[in-house]
């Protein structure tokens, strides 16, 4: 019985973490763009960092839409 309670807590925390990521990832991408977007540098890793920022946003967008649809389905059913 206590195992099921612990399992419910773990899945509850995982769900809260997923919901937090829906908001934290785009906020961190926006923060990065504001802070480093107009940086002029000769660093060879900077273009890769800009590309990785775009990739993170493109991966986040469909995942967040799916997560919102799942949460909406849970509430409605």
URTA-V546097 format. One record per backbone hydrogen bond with DSSP energy under -0.5 kcal/mol. CO is the residue of the C=O (numbers start at 0). NH is the residue of the N-H. If there is no record, write none. Layout:
CO,NH  CO,NH
This chain:
0,4  1,5  2,6  3,7  4,8  5,9  6,10  7,11  8,12  9,13  10,14  11,15  12,16  13,17  14,18  15,19  16,20  17,21  18,22  19,22  19,23  20,24  22,26  23,27  24,28  25,29  26,30  27,31  28,32  29,33  30,34  31,35  32,36  35,38  38,40  42,45  44,48  45,49  46,50  47,51  48,52  49,53  50,54  51,55  52,56  53,57  54,58  55,59  56,60  57,61  58,62  59,63  60,64  61,65  62,66  63,67  64,68  65,69  66,70  67,71  68,72  69,73  70,74  71,75  72,76
